[in-house]
Amino acid sequence: MRKILVTGCNGQLGRAIQKEYGNEVEFILTDVVEGEKISPLNIMDLEEVLSFVEDKKPDVIINCAAATNVDGCEKDWDFAYKLNALGPRNLAIAASKVGAKLVHVSTDYVFPGNATKPITEFDQPAPISAYGKTKYEGEKFVQQFADKWFIVRTAWLYGDGKNFVKTMLSLAETHDELSVVCDQLGSPTSAVELARMIHHLEPTENYGIFHGTCEGDTNWADFTEEIFKLKGINVKVNHVTSEEYKKMNPASADRPHYSILDNYMLRLTSGYKMADWKDALREYLA
């Protein structure tokens, strides 16, 4: 039975990966906290990673661990670099040592957010935030040190854990109206759909950079309205610009205005197609 090491196994994608693969593989689960079947692994420590990976000898490493608090990364660049850049580097070095494949999950934030058409894997990254910059450095380390690698960029992810969908549903319990940004575009992506895409890709030798988002696109305000519509919630959504939101929340980091990723490599190399974002959301909320 193949062995798959999942870092960040308690996160939204980590949980979805476990459900997607089920009993077909032997999981080696790691996160920052120790649990019944979870090993603590500090991916920021090269010696610890090398020792752990050489001991467990996984066939595949799926890296779901990251510092994803965008505003938090602005406040603590060192931590963001260690987790988002050096972490993947350490996993890449260890993966090469034991001949394992590395699936590294990245983000739309590696792009500046000023595109005017869907972004392909062949467009040049130019991140503008600490989160985006550190994630891009992580991508470069993976390409530099891993032998067999997939980089999967996703966006607007939600799943089993803290996320935008749950935040909106929670706010709807105590508010009659909400102000949500309407000029940032992207493709809401369920962790379940992303796990399915990784499950399709990982067993192959179709290595490289892939975009993995649900089909179609929207903005945060319309996304919120779709959430409320599907749940039968009657809360007014005020559409505000990023500039207006920034005035209300001055400490917030700049978000990309345009995050629509084109799953171009998937189309070109395998014909695999992810679900439409509205269908994936309906499945999630069912």
C-alpha positions as CSV (number, residue, x, y, z in Angstrom):
1,M,0.0,0.0,0.0
2,R,1.3,3.4,-0.9
3,K,2.2,5.8,1.9
4,I,1.2,9.4,1.7
5,L,2.6,12.0,4.2
6,V,0.2,14.9,4.7
7,T,1.5,18.0,6.4
8,G,-1.1,20.4,7.8
9,C,-3.5,17.4,8.0
10,N,-5.9,19.3,10.3
11,G,-6.5,22.1,7.8
12,Q,-9.3,22.3,5.3
13,L,-7.5,20.6,2.5
14,G,-5.7,18.1,4.7
15,R,-9.0,16.9,6.0
16,A,-10.5,16.7,2.5
17,I,-7.4,14.8,1.2
18,Q,-7.9,12.1,3.9
19,K,-11.6,11.7,3.0
20,E,-10.9,11.6,-0.7
21,Y,-8.3,8.9,-0.6
22,G,-10.0,6.9,2.2
23,N,-8.4,3.5,2.8
24,E,-6.6,3.2,-0.5
25,V,-3.4,4.5,1.0
26,E,-1.6,4.5,4.3
27,F,-1.6,8.0,5.7
28,I,1.3,9.6,7.7
29,L,-0.5,12.5,9.3
30,T,1.4,15.5,10.7
31,D,0.5,18.9,12.0
32,V,1.7,21.4,14.6
33,V,-0.3,19.6,17.3
34,E,-0.1,16.1,18.5
35,G,-3.2,14.0,18.3
36,E,-4.2,10.3,18.5
37,K,-2.9,9.5,15.0
38,I,-1.1,12.8,14.3
39,S,2.6,13.4,14.6
40,P,3.9,16.9,15.4
41,L,6.3,17.9,12.6
42,N,8.0,21.3,12.4
43,I,8.5,21.6,8.6
44,M,10.6,24.8,9.3
45,D,13.4,22.6,10.8
46,L,15.4,20.9,8.1
47,E,17.0,18.3,10.3
48,E,13.7,17.3,11.8
49,V,12.1,17.0,8.4
50,L,15.0,14.9,7.0
51,S,14.9,12.6,10.1
52,F,11.1,12.2,9.9
53,V,10.9,11.5,6.2
54,E,13.9,9.2,6.1
55,D,12.3,7.2,9.0
56,K,8.8,7.0,7.5
57,K,9.8,6.7,3.8
58,P,6.6,8.0,2.2
59,D,5.9,7.5,-1.5
60,V,4.2,10.9,-1.7
61,I,4.3,14.1,0.4
62,I,1.3,16.4,0.1
63,N,2.2,19.8,1.7
64,C,-1.0,21.5,3.0
65,A,0.9,23.4,5.7
66,A,1.2,27.2,5.3
67,A,0.9,30.5,7.1
68,T,-2.4,31.6,5.4
69,N,-3.3,34.5,7.6
70,V,-2.7,37.2,5.0
71,D,-2.7,40.1,7.4
72,G,-0.7,38.1,9.9
73,C,2.0,37.5,7.3
74,E,2.4,41.3,6.9
75,K,3.1,41.6,10.6
76,D,5.6,38.7,10.9
77,W,7.6,38.3,7.7
78,D,10.2,36.0,9.4
79,F,7.5,33.4,10.4
80,A,5.8,33.6,7.0
81,Y,9.2,33.0,5.2
82,K,10.0,30.1,7.5
83,L,6.7,28.3,7.0
84,N,5.8,29.3,3.4
85,A,9.3,29.2,1.8
86,L,11.7,27.2,4.0
87,G,9.1,24.6,4.9
88,P,8.5,23.6,1.2
89,R,12.3,23.7,0.7
90,N,12.9,21.3,3.5
91,L,10.2,18.9,2.3
92,A,11.6,19.1,-1.3
93,I,15.1,18.2,0.0
94,A,13.7,15.3,2.0
95,A,11.4,14.1,-0.8
96,S,14.4,13.9,-3.2
97,K,16.4,11.9,-0.6
98,V,13.7,9.1,-0.4
99,G,12.5,9.3,-4.0
100,A,9.1,10.6,-3.0
101,K,6.8,12.8,-5.1
102,L,6.0,16.2,-3.7
103,V,2.6,17.9,-4.1
104,H,2.9,21.5,-2.9
105,V,-0.2,23.6,-2.6
106,S,0.2,27.3,-3.5
107,T,-2.0,30.3,-4.2
108,D,-3.3,32.9,-6.5
109,Y,-1.5,35.4,-4.3
110,V,1.7,34.8,-6.3
111,F,0.2,37.1,-8.9
112,P,-0.3,40.8,-8.5
113,G,-4.0,40.7,-9.1
114,N,-4.1,43.2,-11.9
115,A,-4.8,40.8,-14.8
116,T,-7.7,41.4,-17.2
117,K,-8.2,37.8,-18.3
118,P,-7.9,34.4,-16.6
119,I,-4.3,33.7,-15.4
120,T,-2.6,30.6,-16.8
121,E,0.4,28.7,-15.4
122,F,2.5,30.4,-18.1
123,D,1.9,33.9,-16.8
124,Q,4.7,35.4,-14.7
125,P,4.1,35.7,-10.9
126,A,4.7,39.1,-9.3
127,P,3.3,38.9,-5.7
128,I,2.5,42.1,-3.8
129,S,1.9,40.9,-0.3
130,A,4.0,39.1,2.3
131,Y,1.8,36.0,2.0
132,G,2.2,36.0,-1.8
133,K,5.9,36.7,-1.8
134,T,6.7,33.9,0.7
135,K,4.5,31.4,-1.1
136,Y,6.2,32.2,-4.4
137,E,9.6,31.6,-2.8
138,G,8.3,28.3,-1.6
139,E,7.3,27.4,-5.2
140,K,10.8,28.3,-6.4
141,F,12.4,26.1,-3.7
142,V,10.2,23.1,-4.7
143,Q,11.3,23.4,-8.3
144,Q,15.0,23.8,-7.2
145,F,15.2,20.9,-4.8
146,A,12.5,18.3,-5.5
147,D,13.0,15.7,-8.3
148,K,9.3,14.8,-8.8
149,W,6.9,17.6,-8.1
150,F,3.5,19.1,-8.6
151,I,2.7,22.7,-7.6
152,V,-1.0,23.2,-7.4
153,R,-2.2,26.8,-7.1
154,T,-5.7,27.3,-5.8
155,A,-7.8,30.3,-4.6
156,W,-10.8,31.2,-2.4
157,L,-10.6,27.8,-0.7
158,Y,-13.3,26.7,1.7
159,G,-13.9,23.3,3.4
160,D,-14.0,21.7,6.9
161,G,-12.6,24.5,9.0
162,K,-12.6,28.3,9.4
163,N,-13.4,29.9,6.0
164,F,-15.3,32.7,4.2
165,V,-18.5,30.6,3.8
166,K,-18.7,29.8,7.5
167,T,-17.8,33.4,8.5
168,M,-20.7,34.8,6.4
169,L,-23.1,32.3,7.8
170,S,-22.0,33.2,11.3
171,L,-22.3,36.9,10.7
172,A,-25.8,36.4,9.2
173,E,-26.9,35.2,12.6
174,T,-26.3,38.6,14.2
175,H,-26.6,41.1,11.3
176,D,-29.5,42.2,9.1
177,E,-27.0,43.5,6.5
178,L,-23.3,43.0,5.7
179,S,-20.9,45.0,3.6
180,V,-18.8,42.8,1.3
181,V,-16.2,43.7,-1.3
182,C,-17.6,43.6,-4.9
183,D,-14.6,44.5,-7.0
184,Q,-12.3,41.5,-6.4
185,L,-12.9,38.6,-8.8
186,G,-12.1,35.0,-8.3
187,S,-13.3,31.4,-8.4
188,P,-14.6,30.0,-5.0
189,T,-13.1,26.5,-4.7
190,S,-14.2,23.7,-2.3
191,A,-11.5,21.7,-0.6
192,V,-13.4,18.6,-1.7
193,E,-13.0,19.5,-5.3
194,L,-9.3,20.4,-4.9
195,A,-8.7,17.1,-3.2
196,R,-10.4,15.3,-6.1
197,M,-8.1,17.1,-8.5
198,I,-5.0,16.2,-6.5
199,H,-6.1,12.6,-6.4
200,H,-6.4,12.6,-10.2
201,L,-3.0,14.3,-10.7
202,E,-0.8,12.8,-8.0
203,P,-0.6,9.1,-9.2
204,T,0.6,10.3,-12.6
205,E,4.0,11.5,-13.8
206,N,2.3,14.7,-15.3
207,Y,4.6,16.9,-13.2
208,G,4.7,20.7,-13.2
209,I,2.7,23.7,-12.1
210,F,-1.1,23.4,-12.2
211,H,-4.0,25.8,-11.4
212,G,-6.7,24.1,-9.5
213,T,-9.9,26.2,-8.9
214,C,-13.6,25.5,-9.5
215,E,-14.9,26.6,-12.9
216,G,-16.6,29.9,-13.3
217,D,-16.0,33.1,-11.4
218,T,-17.7,35.7,-9.2
219,N,-16.9,38.4,-6.6
220,W,-17.1,38.2,-2.8
221,A,-20.4,40.1,-2.6
222,D,-22.1,37.9,-5.2
223,F,-20.5,34.8,-3.6
224,T,-22.1,35.9,-0.3
225,E,-25.5,36.3,-1.9
226,E,-25.3,32.8,-3.4
227,I,-24.4,31.4,0.0
228,F,-27.4,33.1,1.6
229,K,-29.7,32.1,-1.3
230,L,-28.8,28.4,-1.0
231,K,-29.4,28.5,2.8
232,G,-32.6,30.6,2.5
233,I,-31.1,33.4,4.6
234,N,-32.6,36.9,4.3
235,V,-29.7,39.2,5.0
236,K,-29.0,42.3,2.8
237,V,-25.5,42.3,1.2
238,N,-24.1,45.8,0.6
239,H,-21.6,45.8,-2.3
240,V,-18.5,47.9,-1.3
241,T,-15.3,48.6,-3.2
242,S,-11.9,47.5,-1.9
243,E,-11.1,51.2,-1.2
244,E,-14.2,51.5,0.9
245,Y,-13.3,48.3,2.8
246,K,-9.8,49.5,3.4
247,K,-11.1,52.6,5.0
248,M,-13.2,50.5,7.3
249,N,-10.3,48.0,8.0
250,P,-7.0,50.0,7.6
251,A,-4.8,47.2,8.9
252,S,-5.9,44.7,6.2
253,A,-3.3,43.7,3.6
254,D,-3.9,44.4,-0.1
255,R,-5.9,41.6,-1.8
256,P,-5.6,40.8,-5.5
257,H,-8.4,42.5,-7.5
258,Y,-8.3,39.7,-10.0
259,S,-7.7,36.1,-9.0
260,I,-9.4,34.1,-11.7
261,L,-7.0,31.2,-12.4
262,D,-7.4,29.3,-15.6
263,N,-6.8,25.5,-15.1
264,Y,-5.0,25.6,-18.5
265,M,-2.4,22.9,-17.8
266,L,-5.1,20.5,-16.6
267,R,-7.0,21.1,-19.9
268,L,-3.9,20.8,-22.0
269,T,-2.4,17.6,-20.4
270,S,-5.3,15.6,-19.0
271,G,-8.7,17.0,-20.0
272,Y,-9.7,16.9,-16.3
273,K,-12.3,19.4,-15.4
274,M,-13.2,20.7,-11.9
275,A,-16.9,21.4,-10.9
276,D,-18.5,24.7,-11.4
277,W,-18.2,26.8,-8.3
278,K,-22.0,27.1,-7.7
279,D,-22.4,23.3,-7.9
280,A,-19.4,22.7,-5.5
281,L,-20.9,25.3,-3.1
282,R,-24.3,23.5,-3.3
283,E,-22.6,20.2,-2.5
284,Y,-20.8,21.8,0.4
285,L,-23.9,23.4,2.0
286,A,-26.1,20.4,1.4
